[in-house]
Amino acid sequence: MAAIHSLFLISDPSPPVHLLSSDSFITLLPPGQHRIAVDTGLEEGHCGLIPISGTVNSMTTTGLTWNLDHHKLSFEHFIDTNNIIASGTKEVTVDTSGCVLWTISHRLSSYPISSSL
């Protein structure tokens, strides 16, 4: 939670800041329109949009199995934590009126990583 809090505190970083774990990728999407490439071959497909800073009055998406069309998101109303990238999708679009976390599962842990010290 501290890492997510840090993302929120630096919501307008340049370059963008992302969180990467062994099985997921998280980034903060500020209000506005966003295009997210989802055709790298590492995505597992499960994704979510979480209204971390309170109510998002309007959320519209394309490229998901269950797209949102001007949906209201809030912890009291609705959060989108169990969506899936639609088959054949190369790009997800998100148009949001408020800050949301974008999270997607990945296969990075299945790729061998070697390092020389």
Backbone bond lengths (Angstrom), bond angles and torsions (degrees), N, CA, C in turn:
res aa  C-N    CA-C-N  psi(-1)  N-CA   C-N-CA  omega(-1)  CA-C   N-CA-C  phi
1 M - - - 1.447 - - 1.525 111.25 -
2 A 1.331 117.31 -31.96 1.467 120.06 178.72 1.527 110.58 -63.32
3 A 1.329 117.33 -38.42 1.464 120.55 179.33 1.527 110.76 -66.50
4 I 1.323 117.07 -39.92 1.465 120.81 177.67 1.528 109.69 -66.77
5 H 1.310 117.26 -39.14 1.459 121.31 176.01 1.530 110.00 -59.60
6 S 1.323 117.00 -41.80 1.465 121.29 178.38 1.523 111.28 -62.90
7 L 1.329 117.54 -40.54 1.470 120.61 176.38 1.521 110.19 -57.85
8 F 1.320 116.22 -43.19 1.461 120.60 -178.39 1.528 111.17 -66.61
9 L 1.335 116.91 -38.44 1.466 120.43 -178.90 1.520 112.38 -66.89
10 I 1.333 117.13 -30.55 1.467 120.86 179.15 1.525 109.44 -110.91
11 S 1.329 116.11 51.31 1.465 121.44 -172.41 1.523 114.30 -67.63
12 D 1.320 118.28 -8.50 1.462 120.24 178.35 1.532 110.02 -127.14
13 P 1.358 116.33 54.21 1.466 118.41 -177.64 1.521 111.44 -80.83
14 S 1.299 115.19 155.52 1.451 121.07 172.55 1.524 107.12 -139.02
15 P 1.293 119.68 111.33 1.468 128.51 1.19 1.530 111.35 -74.07
16 P 1.356 117.03 166.79 1.467 120.78 179.96 1.532 111.54 -59.71
17 V 1.319 115.36 150.69 1.462 121.90 177.96 1.522 107.93 -107.54
18 H 1.330 116.11 136.20 1.461 121.86 -179.65 1.521 109.13 -128.62
19 L 1.323 116.20 154.68 1.459 122.30 173.26 1.519 107.82 -108.27
20 L 1.320 116.04 131.39 1.456 121.15 -179.26 1.520 108.28 -128.10
21 S 1.337 116.43 124.34 1.461 120.89 175.68 1.525 107.81 -115.82
22 S 1.301 116.58 -173.86 1.468 119.76 -178.16 1.520 112.76 -65.95
23 D 1.332 117.94 -18.60 1.457 118.85 -178.08 1.533 115.47 -138.86
24 S 1.336 117.77 4.82 1.464 117.97 179.60 1.528 112.23 -150.24
25 F 1.311 113.52 159.72 1.460 123.94 178.50 1.525 106.47 -125.10
26 I 1.338 117.41 133.48 1.464 122.00 -179.44 1.526 108.70 -133.61
27 T 1.319 115.58 137.89 1.457 120.46 172.95 1.520 109.02 -145.75
28 L 1.310 116.25 156.06 1.461 121.62 178.48 1.520 108.88 -92.73
29 L 1.312 116.46 127.84 1.464 121.95 175.58 1.520 108.01 -104.66
30 P 1.339 118.24 113.22 1.466 120.39 176.78 1.525 110.01 -72.34
31 P 1.330 118.07 170.00 1.462 119.93 177.94 1.529 110.99 -53.91
32 G 1.329 115.37 140.11 1.460 120.67 178.32 1.514 111.66 134.49
33 Q 1.319 114.74 -165.79 1.462 121.78 -178.52 1.525 109.39 -102.74
34 H 1.336 115.68 137.08 1.453 121.67 -177.15 1.524 110.13 -134.40
35 R 1.333 115.07 142.75 1.465 122.22 174.14 1.513 107.24 -119.41
36 I 1.333 117.00 124.25 1.457 122.83 -174.98 1.524 108.94 -120.47
37 A 1.332 116.44 117.44 1.469 120.63 177.57 1.527 108.93 -72.06
38 V 1.321 115.92 129.01 1.470 120.62 -178.75 1.527 111.07 -128.96
39 D 1.335 115.47 34.19 1.471 119.47 -178.16 1.522 112.06 -124.47
40 T 1.329 117.38 34.55 1.465 120.32 -178.27 1.520 112.69 -82.59
41 G 1.338 116.90 -14.05 1.454 120.46 -176.72 1.521 112.70 91.41
42 L 1.315 117.15 -7.71 1.464 120.97 179.06 1.527 112.94 -96.73
43 E 1.324 117.54 -16.79 1.464 120.89 -177.10 1.522 110.41 -70.39
44 E 1.329 115.25 139.79 1.456 120.27 172.56 1.515 111.61 -94.34
45 G 1.319 116.67 -16.43 1.452 120.10 173.01 1.507 116.61 108.77
46 H 1.325 119.13 -29.46 1.462 119.99 179.08 1.525 109.25 -75.05
47 C 1.331 115.58 134.20 1.460 119.51 -175.80 1.520 110.24 -148.70
48 G 1.329 115.32 170.83 1.444 119.26 178.46 1.517 111.86 -159.66
49 L 1.315 115.18 159.98 1.460 123.97 176.13 1.521 106.90 -128.70
50 I 1.322 116.34 117.19 1.461 121.24 -172.51 1.531 109.30 -119.29
51 P 1.322 118.09 122.80 1.464 122.27 -178.30 1.536 111.03 -77.45
52 I 1.303 116.11 81.64 1.463 122.32 -170.24 1.525 113.97 -70.22
53 S 1.324 118.21 -25.07 1.469 119.38 -174.10 1.521 113.14 -105.78
54 G 1.314 117.52 15.65 1.462 120.27 -179.36 1.515 110.46 120.48
55 T 1.284 116.40 -156.89 1.464 121.96 -175.84 1.526 111.58 -71.99
56 V 1.325 115.06 133.16 1.467 122.76 170.42 1.529 104.71 -106.95
57 N 1.318 116.33 114.06 1.465 120.07 -173.52 1.519 113.77 -73.88
58 S 1.341 117.70 -23.92 1.459 120.01 -178.85 1.526 110.34 -148.95
59 M 1.335 115.50 123.14 1.468 122.21 177.99 1.520 107.96 -133.60
60 T 1.332 115.59 122.89 1.462 121.62 177.49 1.517 108.00 -126.34
61 T 1.344 116.36 135.02 1.463 120.92 -179.65 1.517 110.91 -132.97
62 T 1.335 115.47 157.93 1.462 122.07 167.98 1.522 106.57 -134.65
63 G 1.328 116.14 154.90 1.452 121.32 176.95 1.522 114.54 93.22
64 L 1.325 117.08 2.70 1.461 121.33 179.58 1.526 110.36 -108.24
65 T 1.315 116.66 157.16 1.465 120.38 176.61 1.524 110.34 -60.95
66 W 1.335 116.65 -41.96 1.458 122.06 177.90 1.527 108.35 -118.05
67 N 1.338 115.23 84.29 1.459 119.98 179.79 1.519 111.22 -67.43
68 L 1.298 115.06 152.19 1.453 122.28 177.08 1.523 108.31 -103.63
69 D 1.316 116.76 140.26 1.458 121.66 -179.44 1.523 108.31 -127.58
70 H 1.327 115.38 93.10 1.462 122.35 -178.98 1.532 111.83 58.15
71 H 1.345 116.07 36.57 1.465 121.06 178.54 1.523 111.36 -75.02
72 K 1.305 115.37 148.78 1.463 122.28 171.80 1.524 107.33 -91.04
73 L 1.338 116.49 129.69 1.455 121.39 177.80 1.523 109.85 -117.24
74 S 1.322 116.45 134.51 1.462 122.98 172.96 1.518 107.12 -167.33
75 F 1.315 116.50 161.33 1.455 119.37 178.42 1.528 111.18 -68.18
76 E 1.318 118.12 -22.13 1.455 121.45 177.17 1.528 112.40 -84.99
77 H 1.337 117.02 -18.61 1.464 120.60 -172.02 1.534 112.03 -114.70
78 F 1.317 117.37 -65.39 1.467 121.59 -173.99 1.520 108.78 -160.56
79 I 1.328 117.37 134.90 1.457 121.85 169.45 1.518 107.69 -128.59
80 D 1.313 116.62 150.29 1.464 122.66 -174.05 1.530 108.82 -109.01
81 T 1.326 116.50 80.51 1.467 119.81 -176.09 1.518 113.56 -102.46
82 N 1.311 119.33 -8.38 1.466 121.63 -174.75 1.514 112.51 -129.12
83 N 1.318 116.51 50.30 1.453 120.24 179.06 1.528 108.70 -96.35
84 I 1.315 116.55 174.80 1.469 122.58 -177.67 1.530 108.15 -140.15
85 I 1.330 115.80 139.94 1.460 120.00 173.89 1.534 107.45 -64.43
86 A 1.318 117.33 128.63 1.464 121.27 -179.46 1.526 110.27 -64.54
87 S 1.299 116.21 144.42 1.461 122.51 -179.38 1.526 111.14 -55.68
88 G 1.324 116.46 131.73 1.458 122.12 178.67 1.523 114.87 82.11
89 T 1.315 117.63 -0.80 1.463 121.34 -177.96 1.521 110.87 -74.06
90 K 1.329 116.40 133.18 1.463 121.72 176.36 1.522 111.72 -105.32
91 E 1.337 115.91 -18.16 1.456 120.10 -177.10 1.531 109.77 -148.29
92 V 1.318 115.23 135.29 1.459 121.75 173.03 1.527 106.81 -104.32
93 T 1.320 116.71 136.33 1.459 119.56 173.74 1.522 108.49 -111.25
94 V 1.322 113.95 142.59 1.460 121.20 178.92 1.522 107.76 -133.19
95 D 1.309 116.32 125.39 1.461 122.42 174.95 1.527 105.89 -119.27
96 T 1.320 116.47 111.24 1.459 121.07 -172.69 1.526 112.09 -127.33
97 S 1.316 115.57 142.58 1.462 120.61 177.49 1.528 112.17 -88.70
98 G 1.332 117.49 -6.76 1.464 121.40 -179.86 1.516 111.13 -145.93
99 C 1.322 116.41 173.64 1.477 121.49 179.42 1.520 110.81 -69.24
100 V 1.337 115.87 133.72 1.463 121.28 175.02 1.521 109.45 -137.51
101 L 1.313 115.49 151.72 1.459 120.47 170.51 1.515 107.87 -87.59
102 W 1.328 116.40 132.16 1.466 122.40 171.27 1.519 105.88 -101.91
103 T 1.300 116.80 125.94 1.455 121.10 178.22 1.521 109.52 -129.80
104 I 1.325 115.68 140.29 1.462 120.61 179.33 1.526 108.59 -145.58
105 S 1.325 115.40 140.42 1.461 119.57 177.61 1.523 109.36 -81.16
106 H 1.332 116.01 151.82 1.462 120.20 -178.84 1.523 110.76 -141.19
107 R 1.326 115.35 170.45 1.461 123.31 -179.51 1.520 112.19 -104.77
108 L 1.294 118.65 18.70 1.454 120.53 -175.30 1.518 112.21 -56.27
109 S 1.331 118.02 -34.95 1.467 121.02 -177.87 1.526 112.00 -67.97
110 S 1.327 118.66 -16.02 1.463 120.59 179.28 1.528 112.66 -86.30
111 Y 1.332 116.90 -7.56 1.453 120.99 177.97 1.514 109.33 -94.32
112 P 1.337 117.06 130.30 1.474 118.93 179.35 1.521 110.64 -68.30
113 I 1.292 115.57 132.41 1.458 120.84 177.11 1.508 107.73 -118.53
114 S 1.308 115.19 123.80 1.464 118.55 179.02 1.515 108.27 -117.75
115 S 1.292 114.69 151.75 1.451 119.17 177.14 1.520 109.65 -142.95
116 S 1.284 115.24 149.34 1.459 120.84 176.47 1.511 107.06 -108.91
117 L 1.281 115.69 131.58 1.462 118.97 178.49 1.488 110.46 -101.37
